[in-house]
Amino acid sequence: QVQLEESGGGLAQAGGSLRLSCAASVSIFSINVMGWYRQAPGKQRELVATVARGGAINYADSLKGRFTISRSNAKSTVDLQMNSLKPEDTAVYYCNLEDLYARAYWGQGTQVTVSS
């Protein structure tokens, strides 16, 4: 069973920065895609950013330039650096992993709150 351990998040002021980290309990060789999604109150879960096995990165268009995703192959981790935070970035952020059989796994979620 794949386990995803998230860390980071918390409270930030508008214009500030936060960093999220997610560690997977499996080898990097078992991972097809890994990344982050978020869900704000009353809204659907949406893509933030993902990084694929070959290194291709996909960002939500609205977040390009402010958020940066990075991957550590040695540790099966993926980090999300969030800069210039806005109140509308407030959401629960979920780590996601897709394995080589296209099975999806989710972390428990970490709250990010941005105050104005």
Rosetta blueprint (number, residue, H / E / L):
1 Q L
2 V L
3 Q L
4 L E
5 E E
6 E E
7 S E
8 G E
9 G L
10 G E
11 L E
12 A E
13 Q E
14 A L
15 G L
16 G L
17 S L
18 L E
19 R E
20 L E
21 S E
22 C E
23 A E
24 A E
25 S L
26 V L
27 S L
28 I H
29 F H
30 S H
31 I E
32 N E
33 V E
34 M E
35 G E
36 W E
37 Y E
38 R E
39 Q E
40 A L
41 P L
42 G L
43 K L
44 Q L
45 R L
46 E E
47 L E
48 V E
49 A E
50 T E
51 V E
52 A E
53 R L
54 G L
55 G L
56 A L
57 I E
58 N E
59 Y E
60 A L
61 D H
62 S H
63 L H
64 K E
65 G L
66 R L
67 F E
68 T E
69 I E
70 S E
71 R E
72 S E
73 N L
74 A L
75 K L
76 S L
77 T E
78 V E
79 D E
80 L E
81 Q E
82 M E
83 N L
84 S L
85 L L
86 K L
87 P H
88 E H
89 D H
90 T L
91 A E
92 V E
93 Y E
94 Y E
95 C E
96 N E
97 L E
98 E E
99 D E
100 L L
101 Y L
102 A L
103 R L
104 A E
105 Y E
106 W E
107 G L
108 Q L
109 G L
110 T E
111 Q E
112 V E
113 T E
114 V E
115 S E
116 S L
